Amino acid sequence: MQKPMQHTITVLVENKPGVLARVAGLFARRGFNIESLAVSITEDPTISRMTIVVTGDDSTLQQINKQTDKLIDVIKVIDYSGVPIVERELAMIKVNAEPSRRAEIMQIVDIFRAKIIDISETTFTIEVTGSVAKVDAIERLLSPFGITEVVRTGKIAMARGEITAMSQINNNSG
Amino acid sequence: MRMNGANALVQSLVDHGVEVIFGIPGGVMIPIYDALYDRKDIRNILMRHEQGAAHAADGYARATGKVGVCFATSGPGATNLVTGIATAQMDSIPILAVTGQCRTTVIGKDAFQEADITGITMPITKHNYLIKDPADIPRVIAEALYIARTGRPGPVLVDVPMDMSLAEVDYEPVHEVKIRSYSPEIEIDDKAIDKAVELIERSERPVLYVGGGVIASGASEELLALSEKTHILVTTTLLGKGAIPETHPHSLGMLGMHGTAYANHAVHNCDLLIAVGARFDDRVTGKLAAFAKKAKVIHVDIDPAEIGKTVPADVAIVGDCKEVLKRLAERVKPRVETDWNKQIMKWRNEYPLVCPTDEDRLLPQCVIAKIWELTKGEVIVVTDVGQHQMFTALHYKVTKPRHFLSSGGLGTMGFGLPAAIGAQVGCPNKTVVLICGDGGFQMTIQELAPAVEHKLPIKICLINNRYLGMVRQWQELFWNGRYSGVDISVQPDFVKLADAYGAAGFRVEKPSEVEPTFKKALEINDRPTIIDFVVHREENVFPMIPAGGTIEEMMVNRPK
C-alpha cells in the first residue's frame, strides 16, 4: 500500500453557477479529501480556475482526476504532480501585540517579508504571502504571542516556464 | 418562429425525435402540458406516480436504445423522480427528466412546491440544467439529449421555471451540439489493442467478462465474432444478459453472487480476464482480494474513470466496446478449443443449473424455467428486484440484447411494472413479460392504471411468496432464521385486483397449471394480465456466494 501524498491539481471549469458545488460534491461523495481549495476567474471570463490540494495515494489521485474530468462543466484537469510549479498562499494573522512585545513581532514580520496591515492597542494583523510551508512557519513563530484569528486563502499554483493551463485545454482528453 | 418557452421545449423534443414522454403534470407544468395538448407527433403516457414515470422512461430506453423522457412538476413531483433517476444513473441508462420549477423570481424563497431539484440530483445525474433564460431552451434540450445518449449514457435533468415556460422566444431548431468541456468521441489507442491481442494470444485460460456496456454500444455481433474465433467463453453480469445468446455453447451465464457455479469457477481459475463494459461491481467480485487473482486483466470501457477504479488493469482500452471488440476480433489469431474449454465443460457438468422436479409444490425457479420453455427468449423480459430477479437471471436464457431489463446497480424494487410499461410502449409489436415479486409489485402497483388505459398487453407474472424473499433468505442463512420485517402475507387478492383495474387475472397454485395459464395470457392482447403464481414460500436462490465472500464459500444448494 502506498503512502498518501499531497497533490496539487488545477481544474479549469465553465464559469457558471453551481460548478463549485458539482466539484465539491463529487469530492465529498467519493470520499476524496480536500486540503485546500481556491477558486477564481481566469484571463478568459468564461472560465474559472480551481486549485485543489488533495491527499491520497496514486490510485486515489487517478480516480480524482478522472472522476473530476467526467463532470460536464469541467474543461480540463491538470495534475501538477512531478511538474515544477510556483505556488503561493496568502494569510492574514491577528496576533496579540502588547507594546512591550511589538519589536519582537516586527522582527519576525521583517524576516518573512510579511506586512502589518492593521494595528490596534493590543493587536497586529499581519499579511503574509508565500509557500504553504512559509505560512505554516510564520504561524508557528507567532503562536507564542497568542494568535487570535487566522484566515488563509488556500494554495494557488502555476507551472513554471512557458506552459500555461489554458494551452493544455486541447491536449488529449477533454 | 415566435412561441412560448413551453412550446419551444416540446418542439425541441419533437425535432430530436422524441415521440413519447411519461409524466404527470402539476401547477408549474401546465404551460408545458398545454403545449402537448394539440400535438399529434408526441404523446404523453400519464403515469400515476412520478417514480413510475422515471422507470417507464428508463424501461423505454433499455428496450429501444433511444433516450427515454419523463416529465414531473416541481417540488414533490420532482423529488418523486429521484429513485428512478438514480436507477438510470447506476445502470448508465439514457433518460431525460424535465421538471417544472417555481418562477425564477421566487427561487430560493421556499416558494410553494419548491425543491432544489438540480441540487438534489447533482450526484445522480450525468448532468443537469436549470433554465434561467428562455432563449436557452432549444439548446439545452439538444445538449441534454446529446449528453444522455453519448459516451457512457446516463440521466440528464432539465429544470424549467414556470416563467421560462411562459416567456416568448424565437424558436430556431438546434441541429448541432458542441460542448467544449465534453467530448465523448474517444480515439482508441492502437498500442493498447496490440498489447491486448498479445495477452490474449499468450493466455492459456482466458475468459470474457461482459457487462451492460456491450448492450449499450450494440456490440453483440462483435462479441460473438471474437468469442467464436478464439473459443473464449463468455460470462455476463446481470446487465450484460443478452449480450451473447445464452443458448450459445460459449455462454456461461451470469457470474457473481448468484452466478452459475461454472462461470464463477472459470473466472476464479482464469489466467486472463477480459472485462468489456463491466465495472467489477461488488455483487460480481465478492471479496476483491480473492477475485480472479491468478488473472491478468484487460479492461475495456468507454469511461476512463472505470479503469482501475476497483481492479487494476494490466491493459486498459478506453473506447466504445463495439469498435474495440471489432478490432480485437480482427487482429487476434484464431484458436481452437483447449483443455481449458474442456475444464469449463467439466464444471458445467459437475454443477449444472437444474430446476428441482417437484410435482406438488409450485417452485419459483420452475415457473420461470417454464416461461422460458414457452417463449424461448423471443420476448422482452422485465424483472423487479429480489429472489425472482435472480431466479430469472439464472433460469431465463436471454438470446438477444435489450430483451432483458432489470435494475442492477441500484437494485430498485418497484422498477418492474413501470419499466415494463416503458418497454411495451417502445416496442408495441413485441411481447413483454414482467417477472415480479409480490413485494416490489406493491411498490408501484398504481401503474396498472396506465397499462390498462393504453391497452398494454404486458404479462405480469407475480412470483408470490408472501415474503420480502431475498431478505428472508439472508435472515435464514446468516441471521439464525429470525424473520424480522419480511412477512407480507397480508396482501390484496391480486386476481380481484386485476379485475378492479380492468386487467385480466389468473391464479396458479399447481405446477400443472403454469403452462395452460401462461398460454392463456399470451392470447390476451388488449390489456395486461396478472398471473398470481402462489409459490412455495421459503425457496432460496442458489448458487450463492455470501456478500464479500469467496468462491470457497459458494453454496450450490441449500446447506444441510
Interface residues (C-beta under 8 A of the other chain):
Chain A: V13 E14 G18 A21 R22 G25 L26 R29 S59 Q62 Q63 K66 Q67 D69 K70 L71 I72 D73 V74 I75 I169 S173 G174
Chain B: T118 G119 M122 P123 K126 H127 L130 I147 I179 R180 S181 Y182 S183 D303 P304 A305 I307 G308 K309 P312
